[in-house]
């Protein structure tokens, strides 16, 4: 990003990330949507708050403007995306003082592909309709963009809304304050910033918009009951609250509640449509260009088995068409994994005409009959759930550059949400030791500085003891966790300035329990919370303070593929002396010997033997199974450990072709297998490919990260030798042919057996070819495998380490490169300083006398000239040196001043790239020596000591120049 801006190719745009929920609105009939749903309390709250924004801005004209706004959005096929910030939908980082929305994206379907408005156009749109806008900064020069990243680096661990906005205002080329002041409406705890690349003309465009669209007036009016008052007065159930909110909005903005409650005419129709709608949509003849492109996108995603969900609902606004041949639906498309975007980008390179893919979007569909059969029309707009990712390429920006975006979050927010709120289930279910392992793993993932990790550990340990003592085994609700966390943090912050900096801000508490929205089923629209369940009381067994507690059970399960040696491994674990190093009994349940639903049997075993170690000897290949295991752990008070075969993986699968070849080879070399999957099975290769495809959609990093996030640990079973020879081409090509055949087969026949259908002859031929190929490569396939005994030993060692609480999550390969900046300085070569001091001593007896009994060769190990310090000079002063980082800076040493306790060069920075650098220090210097017990910062007092006659100054004429490198520390 910095490079593109530095070269004049683009501008960096940065906006505040308000902490709330995604809310999208496309007009009353177009629909109101939450992250991946509609027709619930989240969307009712969104409609109410948006309607109230109109009342606040337009006063007596609000009803008229609300109706005009709905008509405008629907006629132009538009959707606005907003951050919905409210205290009634559950706690984030800080309970907001007010309930409000901020517009973050505006989309327009039009006749081509979806168009996202640029930020200047969003501001123009919002000022026309008097809607709230975000605080935005533009950085169009090398100096400003590098200073921005340096400012974030300096503030990432303790920044608050005031300090961050002040710093960015000072380094940005253009600053456009938001309609809503974050400090006044939400508070000091700032979730983060969103930075993205925009065209280099954005600055000029923004300045023109600001001239053409001045800030609109706010007329105010009788706003009626507030959101919190309405929720407090309607406490019976979610439906009552929704009804009260929609009635309060008024009919000009919300003429009816069809999206929430349906219509009496539609009693025979459930809100959810059946899954066949997607198939009918893909088979129907498209009636317009938008539908052609949408079908193309959906067909690709379904055929390639992208990790995405397609849900369809009846559109009750078109209820009169239900009895006719026309069928109207709302289709929700939700992409589950980031891997889908990488795979889709690859497809777009081969087919540039594909519509861009978004995290989530909603489409209105109309299936109707014409003379040629069933046709389909996407009659409304696509409502993207991630507007900032949808910037279209223009003005020379390539697609991949136009979509460059990063989210930069602040530690003061993450303390509350990720470490306290999201850690509640671990703390109450598994205890303080497991919670400590959880929060340390999070901090390591974020690359948190060592000093902050120590400070946070002390604070979080104290929080854990405090809240467990207060609540016992009844888990604190994550939706109202701030009721307990905020008072605790406020008291902790008062103890010292260091604690205050750690917490960021506390106090001005907003009580929410009396007006929280009622969310039935304990849904979490943002998807970042675990469902809460009552905690089963501990057994009388004494608790051992380890990560895997001994007063609860343990499930060891295997996200693998047939042939991964899980059954053989289970036998070895069963016979291992001492089990996992504790006194819990170990038993196993083999999937191939269980009749009926296997995971139901596992749950039954858990209830019978609650404090045992259960080896779930069955492949657990997908998220549905993982969710069952998570649910089982919560209901039966257990922990779970996934054991996976170690493999490099591919771009879209956690297992490499080498691993797949070994798994198939093992299966084809076994006999009398209980599950009949062995060398006598005619379709063994097909079955292995089917299992392999169950893992499609995640690379190895994503696969392991998800398992660790879900279960807290991961055991890797060694499989392939690291120094092995490459997979023979004949084996690779045979596997690739099988994968291609599998794709053809499943596209046409779904999960039909390979012995049936169009490709049955091709399958028979491929199965024969597979066996012959592997037989020719027996020596290779045996040689690349890690000896089984060694694998067993390694797995047992890992399992025992987890049981003892000694597990450390593997380091992430995607850690951010930011550190925490404290000061900017020029790092100087010590050897050159020592040489110059020696030369000066030979020329001046005063210097020689001073140096006589000083062993600087051993005491002077580092030397630098401080330019600016965050605490003394502010973040901006430090960040402004960003453009010169890693550059050589000449430093003139003009004098040496020494006393009986300290000595330093009086120094002056030189010129870099034609610009004279200056130090913000009152007396720029390079500390050379301090007496025992004296700190280096005491050298700042040398000019005062000189004035008092307690120090000596020796001028260096001409000055000596030493070149160092400017860095952040």
PyMOL commands that set and color helices and strands:
alter all, ss='L'
color gray80, all
select helices_A, chain A and resi 2-6+41-75+119-129+142-155+161-171+182-185+202-212+227-233+238-249+258-261+264-266+276-283+289-303+316-321+339-350+387-389+399-402+411-421+424-430+432-446+450-471+478-480+482-493+497-503+520-522+566-575+591-593+598-608+623-636+657-667+684-694+700-711+729-749+760-776+778-783+788-803+830-843+845-851+856-859+870-873+875-879+882-884+936-947
alter helices_A, ss='H'
color red, helices_A
select strands_A, chain A and resi 10-17+21-25+32-33+78-85+100-108+115-116+136-139+174-176+192-199+285-286+308-314+327-335+360-370+373-378+383-384+405-409+553-558+586-590+613-619+638-645+714-717+823-828+863-869+888-898+902-909+911-912+915-916+925-930+952-968
alter strands_A, ss='S'
color yellow, strands_A
deselect
rebuild
show_as cartoon
